[in-house]
Amino acid sequence: MKQKTYIFLFGLLLTASFITTAQNLVLEDYSHSSNSYLNTLIAADSSSAAFQAGTRVYILHKDGQYRYNAAITSYQGKNIIIKVDPTDKGYQSSGLKPECYGVFSSSNALPGNFIAQQNGGRIELHNLNICNYFPGDAGGSDSLIQYQQGALLTIGTAGGTGIIIVDSCVLHGPNGNHIRTDGPVDTVIVTNTIFGDMGNVYPSNYGAGKGLDLRDRAIIYVKIQNCTFVNAQDRIIRHYTSKGPLSNFIFDHNTVVNSMSYHGFLSLGKVDSTGSGTLQITNNLLVDHFALGADTAYLRQVEFSDPGEIDPLNNSFHMAWVMTNKNNAAVWNIQNNYYVITDSGAAMRSLPSPYIPRAYSGEDPFLTWNMNGLLKSQGKDTTKTFIKVNLKLKSVPPLMTNMIRWTYLPRTSTITLSGTYTNLNYNGFGVGVTQSYNLTLNGDGKQKNSGDANYKASKIVTGIYAVDYNRKSLQYYAYYPYEASLGVGNVLNCRASGTTATIASITTTDGKTVGDPRWGSVTTSVTENTTVPNKFSLDQNYPNPFNPSTKIEYTLQIASNVTLKVYNVLGQVIATLVSEKQDVGSHSATFDASQFTSGVYFYQINAGNYTATRKMMLVK
């Protein structure tokens, strides 16, 4: 009872912190602040009375592109709180969330973090899209992928106790972990957030690539709810070999897609041992989330050691999706989680010779033997912890089959990979890439080596490797539902569909849709509400990048007064392509940029109550 009372009071304390009078400071983005970096703007304010008092809140503009060339770092337990004004229409009036990109420092390295906090303090982020590197489709260079650094948000090892709160953000791109706690932390709450592209073998290894690395710290309250995780090399949560427990842990209504799970899925280490904490794993949707499958591979098994359970096949540590230290006092609520193994996932679990075979041909162990025994002793149904279903998702990256095949291929065997890599925005300075490749390289042999030579042999172009997973840009993750609502397919959309019988079998503890609720209820038609034939839409210009002209197509659901304008990065109108009433149906306009300089531009349509904005790039 004391523990539950503490949670209630702790929630009040969190709420109270929002009630205190905040002193907002609006920060202009890179183009509107004389090319100032976000970390520089915040550092310039760090001596202000509001910052020192802990009441400063930084407000970023919608549509803004904020760059940082060093970590935003605050000492002496201060707060870094960054939000968006919901009434702000933004620089281009599209309402898109601000984008924050890591760029090279003076020492030609990407920042190690977006925010690195020391001596406690609070990291709080709302409605931001953050990427560790500056990609081509934003005006940077995809070649920067090979320079990715370890994390985005970090609580350092110095003293004090920290708090991390993240809501409605997109976190994308570091080689290690999106959120990491090396120092003392009371609370980690992440809601309504997308974690995209976790890990990079080029500068790191398979042990990196986690959503949240909580290291070995005692944490009173961890809540991960209504989040989506896509493309992970390693664990979604790591609390491996922890010295202190997770007193309360809630992992609820999350969607996980394409996780190799090299060292597991939820590696929770020590958890509450009083029996009064909340330990909950419920209503999650997992699609190819443990794609390597359970195995007897020592380099993987070594970090499944927390439960102390030995696999009889090789006398090493036994694998399971969810792991904790042996704890007979823990009271778990694990139910109504659903998992999908796609055709690609099934093929990876039955690779023929010469691939190293998996040790188990059946289903993976979901829970440790100890956890299963606890649930049974508490009268709970262990058959409803994780339930297999057959669902398909609307628009997600393909499973990392090349990476898995390479991982399971002996180092004495070779694999041949061929295809064409295309990225029109590869270097961001006007040179796109369409590169055919035909590569033969030796396998990985279930190794974990950082900077593996065989991996490097799969290079297609700088930063891009044939045995990497299927990386996507920040904008792929960030533009749903803005673009997906228009029927655009090339953005993340984890809306699920299945048969009527499958849908009827899916129930949740709270009656809501399974997984991250932003994707909507499971439907019998994966195209429901996304490809309605008569609708307003604004297509991506083609070609893009372009020189000197490009075509813009759009569709009107009803006859409307239409304006189609082009803006520069300062938000200034530089061309009006359409200004007239037009009939229902498909239309197009051509933008001739002969008189303009290379760079990023935006085009916006207004048709009746419909408004949409897209980005394009002029290359000369």
C-alpha positions as a printed Julia matrix, in Angstrom:
620×3 Matrix{Float64}:
   0.0     0.0     0.0
   2.84    2.38    0.77
   4.24    1.83   -2.71
   0.91    2.62   -4.39
   0.43    5.69   -2.21
   3.89    6.82   -3.27
   2.96    6.45   -6.95
  -0.15    8.59   -6.42
   1.76   11.28   -4.56
   4.56   11.14   -7.09
   2.04   11.75   -9.85
   0.78   14.8    -7.98
   4.31   16.12   -7.7
   4.8    15.72  -11.45
   1.56   17.57  -12.08
   2.51   20.29   -9.65
   5.65   20.97  -11.62
   3.51   21.93  -14.6
   1.39   24.22  -12.46
   4.34   26.34  -11.38
   4.66   29.5   -13.41
   6.91   28.82  -16.36
   8.87   31.51  -18.12
   8.83   30.79  -21.82
  11.57   31.76  -24.24
  10.84   31.4   -27.95
  13.84   30.26  -29.98
  14.12   30.83  -33.72
  15.39   28.02  -35.93
  18.72   27.9   -37.77
  17.59   29.94  -40.78
  15.82   32.59  -38.7
  18.5    33.06  -36.03
  21.51   34.04  -38.17
  22.55   30.37  -38.42
  22.72   29.84  -34.66
  22.74   26.32  -33.28
  20.09   25.28  -30.77
  22.72   24.33  -28.19
  24.28   27.8   -28.58
  20.95   29.55  -28.05
  20.23   27.59  -24.88
  23.77   28.04  -23.57
  23.39   31.81  -24.01
  20.35   31.68  -21.75
  21.85   29.42  -19.09
  22.85   32.36  -16.86
  19.35   33.87  -16.88
  17.36   34.05  -13.68
  14.6    31.88  -15.16
  17.02   29.13  -16.14
  18.75   29.21  -12.77
  15.37   29.06  -11.01
  14.33   26.04  -13.08
  11.29   27.79  -14.57
  12.59   28.32  -18.09
  10.69   26.57  -20.89
  12.08   26.78  -24.42
   9.51   27.1   -27.2
  10.37   25.99  -30.73
   8.45   27.0   -33.83
   6.46   24.52  -35.87
   8.0    23.92  -39.3
  11.36   24.98  -37.87
  14.63   23.23  -38.61
  16.88   23.43  -35.55
  20.46   22.23  -35.76
  22.83   21.37  -32.93
  26.58   20.83  -33.21
  27.14   19.91  -29.57
  25.06   18.38  -26.82
  22.7    20.63  -24.91
  24.34   20.29  -21.51
  23.23   21.67  -18.18
  24.91   21.17  -14.82
  23.96   21.67  -11.17
  20.66   19.86  -11.53
  18.98   22.36  -13.85
  16.07   21.6   -16.16
  15.94   21.39  -19.94
  12.31   21.67  -20.99
  11.47   22.13  -24.68
   7.95   22.4   -26.05
   5.89   23.81  -28.9
   3.21   26.45  -28.63
   0.04   24.64  -29.82
  -1.35   27.91  -31.21
   1.76   28.55  -33.32
   1.07   28.14  -37.05
   4.75   27.76  -37.83
   7.01   29.27  -40.44
   5.11   27.68  -43.35
   1.7    27.31  -41.64
   1.75   23.53  -42.11
   1.75   22.77  -38.4
   4.53   20.19  -38.71
   6.59   19.59  -35.59
  10.02   21.25  -35.37
  12.92   19.11  -36.57
  16.2    18.96  -34.62
  19.29   17.62  -36.4
  22.82   16.88  -35.24
  25.5    18.39  -37.48
  29.3    18.28  -37.5
  31.13   20.12  -34.77
  34.38   22.01  -35.3
  36.19   18.72  -34.65
  34.33   17.03  -37.52
  32.22   14.78  -35.33
  28.52   14.49  -34.69
  27.3    15.41  -31.19
  27.26   12.49  -28.77
  23.82   13.51  -27.49
  20.97   15.89  -28.12
  20.71   16.51  -24.37
  23.3    15.32  -21.84
  22.19   16.08  -18.31
  24.39   15.96  -15.21
  23.79   16.34  -11.47
  20.14   15.38  -11.74
  17.7    17.84  -13.21
  14.84   17.27  -15.59
  14.76   16.5   -19.3
  11.3    17.17  -20.68
  10.43   17.19  -24.38
   7.07   17.64  -26.1
   6.19   17.52  -29.81
   9.73   17.46  -31.24
  11.28   15.41  -34.04
  14.94   14.69  -33.29
  17.62   12.98  -35.38
  21.23   12.3   -34.45
  22.45   13.27  -37.93
  21.48   15.74  -40.68
  20.07   13.59  -43.54
  19.87   14.27  -47.23
  16.13   14.84  -47.42
  16.48   17.7   -44.92
  19.39   19.3   -46.77
  22.29   17.43  -45.15
  24.02   14.2   -46.13
  23.09   10.55  -45.64
  26.81    9.79  -45.65
  26.76   11.08  -42.05
  25.14    7.81  -40.99
  28.58    6.28  -40.47
  29.39    9.02  -37.93
  26.38    8.35  -35.7
  27.02    8.7   -31.99
  25.72    6.9   -28.94
  22.47    8.45  -27.68
  19.95   11.27  -27.89
  18.96   11.82  -24.26
  21.34   10.93  -21.43
  21.37   11.32  -17.67
  25.07   11.3   -16.8
  26.93    9.57  -13.97
  27.38   12.69  -11.82
  25.34   13.08   -8.63
  21.77   14.2    -8.21
  18.58   12.49   -9.31
  17.07   13.06  -12.73
  13.69   12.87  -14.4
  13.01   12.15  -18.07
   9.63   12.94  -19.63
   9.08   12.6   -23.37
   5.71   12.98  -25.08
   4.61   13.05  -28.71
   8.13   13.08  -30.15
  10.04   11.18  -32.81
  13.49   10.0   -31.7
  15.68    8.78  -34.54
  19.13    7.68  -35.5
  21.82    7.23  -32.81
  24.05    4.17  -33.0
  23.52    3.2   -29.38
  20.33    4.07  -27.54
  17.72    6.75  -27.85
  17.42    7.27  -24.09
  20.15    6.32  -21.6
  20.46    6.68  -17.84
  23.99    6.27  -16.55
  23.23    8.29  -13.41
  20.51    8.25  -10.74
  16.98    8.67  -12.08
  13.64    8.72  -10.24
  11.32    8.67  -13.2
  11.24    7.83  -16.9
   7.92    8.47  -18.66
   7.71    8.16  -22.46
   4.33    8.41  -24.17
   3.01    8.79  -27.74
   6.55    8.66  -29.15
   8.18    6.9   -32.1
  11.63    5.33  -31.76
  13.13    4.82  -35.22
  16.37    3.16  -36.43
  18.17    1.87  -33.34
  21.8     0.89  -33.81
  24.64    0.91  -36.33
  27.2    -1.86  -36.71
  29.69    0.36  -38.55
  30.78    2.45  -35.52
  29.36    0.06  -32.89
  28.07   -3.53  -32.56
  24.91   -5.58  -32.17
  24.87   -4.92  -28.43
  24.0    -1.33  -29.29
  20.73   -0.32  -30.87
  18.32   -0.05  -27.93
  15.28    2.1   -27.33
  15.94    2.73  -23.63
  19.18    1.8   -21.88
  18.43    2.17  -18.19
  21.78    0.66  -17.28
  22.16   -0.53  -13.7
  20.17    2.12  -11.86
  17.33    1.85   -9.37
  14.35    3.71  -10.83
  11.13    4.27   -8.96
   8.78    4.7   -11.9
   9.12    3.69  -15.57
   6.16    4.09  -17.91
   6.37    3.41  -21.65
   2.91    3.77  -23.17
   1.4     4.39  -26.62
   4.82    4.25  -28.33
   6.11    2.68  -31.53
   9.56    1.12  -31.98
  10.81    0.33  -35.51
  14.16   -1.17  -36.61
  16.12   -2.22  -33.53
  19.31   -4.27  -33.47
  19.16   -5.03  -29.79
  16.71   -4.64  -26.88
  13.79   -2.3   -26.57
  14.65   -1.87  -22.87
  17.93   -2.74  -21.17
  18.19   -2.88  -17.37
  20.68   -5.74  -17.49
  22.83   -6.6   -14.42
  21.19   -3.77  -12.51
  22.32   -2.87   -9.01
  18.92   -1.44   -8.08
  15.34   -2.38   -9.0
  12.65   -0.97  -11.22
  10.1    -0.42   -8.47
   7.27    0.22  -10.93
   7.35   -0.75  -14.59
   4.54   -0.22  -17.11
   4.93   -1.26  -20.77
   1.47   -0.81  -22.26
  -0.09   -0.28  -25.69
   3.17   -0.19  -27.63
   3.88   -1.39  -31.18
   7.26   -2.99  -31.93
   8.27   -3.73  -35.54
  11.49   -5.3   -36.86
  13.68   -5.92  -33.84
  16.58   -8.35  -34.19
  16.64   -8.61  -30.38
  20.3    -9.61  -30.31
  20.33   -9.58  -26.49
  16.61   -9.78  -25.85
  13.42   -7.76  -25.91
  12.68   -6.48  -22.38
  15.81   -7.12  -20.31
  14.59   -5.77  -16.97
  17.18   -6.99  -14.47
  16.08   -6.33  -10.89
  12.44   -5.42  -10.35
  10.3    -4.68   -7.32
  10.8    -7.27   -4.6
   8.2    -5.96   -2.15
   5.15   -7.26   -3.99
   3.53   -3.8    -3.84
   4.94   -2.27   -7.02
   3.18   -2.2   -10.39
   4.82   -4.55  -12.92
   2.77   -4.51  -16.1
   3.26   -5.68  -19.71
  -0.09   -5.4   -21.49
  -1.83   -4.71  -24.81
   1.32   -4.58  -26.95
   1.58   -5.55  -30.64
   4.89   -7.13  -31.67
   5.71   -7.73  -35.35
   8.94   -9.65  -36.08
  10.21   -8.26  -32.79
  12.54  -11.17  -31.89
  13.69  -11.8   -35.42
  16.89  -13.72  -34.62
  14.83  -16.14  -32.55
  15.95  -18.0   -29.45
  19.32  -19.65  -29.93
  22.4   -21.18  -28.33
  24.9   -18.58  -29.51
  27.29  -17.7   -26.69
  27.8   -14.04  -27.65
  24.05  -13.59  -27.46
  23.45  -15.8   -24.45
  26.01  -14.06  -22.26
  23.64  -11.12  -21.76
  20.66  -13.33  -20.91
  22.31  -14.1   -17.57
  20.08  -12.15  -15.15
  17.56  -14.95  -14.53
  20.34  -17.47  -13.85
  18.53  -20.1   -15.93
  20.75  -22.52  -17.86
  19.91  -23.89  -21.29
  20.36  -27.68  -21.19
  21.46  -27.72  -24.84
  24.81  -26.05  -24.19
  24.94  -25.23  -20.47
  24.86  -21.5   -21.15
  22.15  -18.95  -20.35
  18.63  -19.63  -21.53
  16.98  -17.04  -23.78
  13.53  -15.52  -23.27
  11.74  -12.45  -24.55
  11.25  -10.93  -21.09
  13.95  -11.4   -18.45
  14.38  -10.39  -14.83
  16.45  -11.57  -11.93
  14.86  -14.49  -10.11
  12.31  -12.82   -7.87
   9.61  -14.79   -6.07
   7.98  -11.7    -4.56
   7.24   -9.89   -7.82
   3.56   -9.58   -8.78
   3.25   -9.4   -12.56
   0.4    -8.35  -14.82
   1.36   -9.79  -18.23
  -1.56  -10.35  -20.57
  -3.18   -9.52  -23.9
   0.05   -8.99  -25.81
  -0.05  -10.13  -29.45
   2.79  -11.06  -31.77
   3.18  -11.58  -35.51
   5.84  -13.53  -37.38
   5.65  -12.47  -41.01
   6.59  -14.67  -43.95
   9.98  -13.0   -44.01
  10.38  -13.59  -40.29
   9.48  -17.27  -40.65
  12.0   -17.66  -43.48
  14.76  -16.23  -41.29
  13.95  -18.79  -38.59
  14.41  -21.69  -41.0
  17.46  -20.7   -43.05
  18.96  -23.69  -44.9
  22.61  -24.78  -44.89
  25.22  -23.28  -44.87
  23.49  -20.87  -42.47
  24.05  -21.78  -38.84
  20.79  -23.4   -37.71
  18.77  -22.08  -34.79
  18.78  -24.27  -31.72
  15.0   -24.29  -31.42
  12.5   -25.06  -34.16
   9.4   -24.19  -32.12
   8.17  -21.01  -30.49
  10.55  -18.82  -28.53
  10.25  -18.8   -24.73
   8.23  -15.7   -23.89
   9.08  -15.51  -20.19
  11.72  -17.01  -17.93
  10.83  -20.23  -16.15
  10.71  -18.31  -12.87
   8.28  -15.71  -14.24
   6.0   -18.4   -15.68
   6.0   -20.19  -12.35
   5.13  -16.99  -10.51
   2.18  -16.28  -12.78
   0.84  -19.79  -12.3
   1.25  -19.58   -8.53
  -0.73  -16.33   -8.58
  -3.56  -18.02  -10.51
  -2.88  -16.19  -13.78
  -3.31  -17.64  -17.27
   0.14  -18.09  -18.82
  -1.41  -18.91  -22.2
  -2.57  -15.29  -22.59
   0.7   -13.5   -21.93
   1.7   -13.42  -25.62
  -0.71  -14.64  -28.3
   0.2   -15.29  -31.93
  -1.98  -13.65  -34.59
  -1.84  -13.05  -38.33
  -1.9    -9.33  -39.1
  -0.4    -7.08  -41.74
   0.7    -3.48  -41.3
  -0.01   -0.73  -43.79
   3.44    0.8   -44.38
   6.56   -0.31  -42.49
  10.17   -0.98  -43.54
  10.88   -4.54  -44.67
  12.5    -6.87  -42.17
  16.32   -6.75  -42.05
  16.68  -10.1   -43.86
  20.09   -9.32  -45.38
  21.45   -8.48  -41.95
  20.01  -11.65  -40.38
  21.26  -13.87  -43.19
  24.71  -12.34  -42.94
  24.7   -12.77  -39.15
  23.86  -16.49  -39.42
  26.31  -17.23  -42.23
  29.66  -18.78  -41.15
  32.68  -16.54  -41.61
  34.16  -19.14  -43.96
  31.11  -18.92  -46.26
  30.2   -16.14  -48.66
  27.0   -14.32  -49.48
  26.26  -12.46  -52.72
  24.04   -9.4   -52.56
  22.94   -7.43  -55.58
  20.48   -4.68  -56.31
  20.18   -0.95  -56.82
  20.36    1.65  -54.1
  18.53    4.87  -54.92
  18.37    8.03  -52.84
  17.74   11.28  -54.67
  18.8    13.28  -51.61
  21.87   11.26  -50.67
  24.37   14.06  -50.03
  22.02   17.03  -49.83
  24.27   19.2   -51.98
  22.73   18.47  -55.32
  24.03   15.0   -56.17
  21.6    12.13  -55.78
  22.64    8.5   -55.89
  21.43    5.61  -58.0
  24.03    2.94  -57.41
  23.88   -0.65  -58.67
  25.82   -3.15  -56.6
  26.88   -6.78  -56.83
  28.86   -7.74  -53.72
  30.32  -10.97  -52.42
  31.44  -11.03  -48.8
  32.1   -13.46  -45.99
  29.49  -14.07  -43.3
  29.43  -12.84  -39.73
  29.3   -16.21  -37.99
  27.14  -14.84  -35.13
  29.83  -12.39  -34.1
  29.33   -9.03  -32.39
  32.49   -7.2   -33.47
  32.5    -3.44  -33.74
  33.67   -2.19  -37.13
  33.59   -5.7   -38.57
  35.65   -5.98  -41.78
  33.08   -8.26  -43.41
  30.39   -5.71  -42.69
  32.5    -2.93  -44.21
  32.93   -5.06  -47.34
  29.2    -4.59  -48.01
  29.61   -0.84  -48.62
  27.45    0.52  -51.45
  28.19    4.22  -51.01
  29.61    6.1   -48.05
  27.46    5.41  -44.99
  25.23    2.86  -46.75
  25.86   -0.9   -46.38
  24.09   -3.82  -48.02
  23.89   -5.86  -44.8
  22.48   -3.02  -42.75
  18.8    -2.95  -41.81
  16.36   -0.96  -43.93
  16.96    2.54  -42.65
  14.45    5.33  -43.11
  14.73    9.07  -42.66
  13.36   11.1   -39.79
  10.65   12.42  -42.08
   9.5     8.87  -42.89
   8.8     8.43  -39.19
   7.59   11.96  -38.53
   5.06   12.64  -41.27
   2.26   10.34  -40.14
  -0.62   11.16  -40.05
   0.07   14.37  -41.97
   0.96   12.59  -45.22
  -0.58    9.18  -44.57
  -4.0    10.81  -44.23
  -3.61   11.92  -47.84
  -2.99    8.38  -49.02
   0.78    8.73  -49.29
   2.37    5.33  -48.74
   6.0     6.18  -48.15
   5.62    7.15  -44.52
   5.39    4.96  -41.44
   1.85    3.69  -40.9
   1.44    0.76  -38.5
  -2.29    0.43  -39.0
  -3.01   -3.31  -38.84
  -5.45   -5.47  -40.8
  -6.47   -9.08  -40.56
  -9.35  -11.49  -41.09
 -12.63  -11.05  -39.26
 -11.81  -14.11  -37.16
  -8.39  -12.75  -36.22
  -9.8    -9.38  -35.23
 -12.49  -11.03  -33.12
  -9.78  -12.9   -31.19
  -7.93   -9.72  -30.19
  -9.0    -8.28  -26.87
  -7.27   -5.79  -24.59
  -7.44   -5.18  -20.86
  -9.01   -1.75  -21.34
 -11.11   -2.21  -24.47
  -8.84    0.01  -26.57
  -7.08   -0.99  -29.77
  -4.05   -3.23  -29.43
  -0.61   -1.65  -29.71
   0.07    2.06  -30.17
  -3.42    3.61  -30.49
  -2.27    6.34  -32.91
  -2.56    3.79  -35.73
  -6.27    3.16  -35.15
  -8.2    -0.04  -34.6
  -7.35   -3.28  -36.37
  -9.4    -3.44  -39.56
 -10.29   -6.05  -42.16
  -9.01   -3.69  -44.86
  -5.48   -2.35  -44.57
  -6.39    0.48  -46.93
  -9.39    1.62  -44.92
  -9.36    5.38  -44.38
  -6.06    5.78  -46.23
  -6.91    5.42  -49.92
 -10.39    6.89  -50.21
 -10.68    7.5   -53.96
 -12.31   10.96  -53.76
 -10.29   13.15  -51.48
  -8.11   16.21  -51.31
  -4.41   15.42  -51.72
  -1.11   17.08  -52.52
   1.5    14.8   -54.09
   5.27   15.0   -53.8
   6.73   17.01  -56.65
   8.53   15.1   -59.4
  11.39   15.06  -60.06
  12.81   15.87  -56.65
  15.53   17.13  -56.41
  14.93   19.09  -59.61
  16.65   21.52  -61.99
  15.24   23.85  -63.16
  11.56   22.79  -63.17
   9.35   20.28  -61.41
   5.74   19.12  -61.61
   3.3    19.33  -58.68
   0.11   17.28  -58.8
  -2.91   17.54  -56.52
  -6.48   16.26  -56.24
  -9.65   18.13  -55.3
 -12.51   16.27  -53.66
 -14.95   19.05  -54.57
 -14.74   22.17  -56.73
 -12.75   24.73  -54.73
 -10.99   28.06  -54.77
  -7.35   26.97  -55.0
  -4.08   28.71  -54.25
  -0.76   26.92  -54.72
   2.26   28.89  -53.52
   5.99   28.28  -53.19
   7.94   29.49  -50.14
  11.63   29.79  -49.32
  13.08   28.68  -45.97
  12.38   32.14  -44.53
   8.67   31.64  -45.12
   8.52   34.19  -47.92
   6.25   33.58  -50.92
   8.44   33.41  -54.03
   5.87   32.13  -56.54
   2.12   31.7   -56.87
   1.45   28.81  -59.24
  -2.35   28.66  -58.96
  -4.95   31.18  -57.8
  -8.39   30.3   -59.19
 -11.47   28.15  -58.75
 -10.98   24.62  -60.1
 -13.25   21.62  -60.63
 -13.17   18.34  -58.74
 -10.47   15.91  -59.9
  -6.73   15.77  -60.59
  -4.7    18.87  -61.43
  -1.05   19.8   -61.89
   1.19   22.85  -61.97
   4.81   23.37  -63.0
   7.31   25.33  -60.94
  10.15   26.86  -62.98
  12.99   27.76  -60.61
  15.44   29.06  -63.2
  15.82   32.36  -61.33
  16.3    30.82  -57.88
  19.34   29.4   -56.1
  19.85   25.82  -54.95
  18.23   24.9   -51.66
  15.13   23.7   -49.85
  11.73   25.15  -50.78
   8.18   24.47  -49.65
   4.93   24.41  -51.61
   1.52   24.8   -50.01
  -2.0    24.3   -51.3
  -5.14   25.89  -49.89
  -8.4    24.5   -51.29
 -11.52   25.29  -49.32
 -10.79   24.04  -45.79
  -7.95   21.82  -46.98
  -4.34   22.91  -46.45
  -1.17   20.88  -47.02
   2.53   21.63  -47.35
   5.44   19.66  -48.8
   9.17   20.12  -49.08
  11.25   20.03  -52.29
  14.87   20.62  -53.21
  16.32   22.65  -56.08
  19.74   21.46  -57.23
  21.85   23.4   -59.73
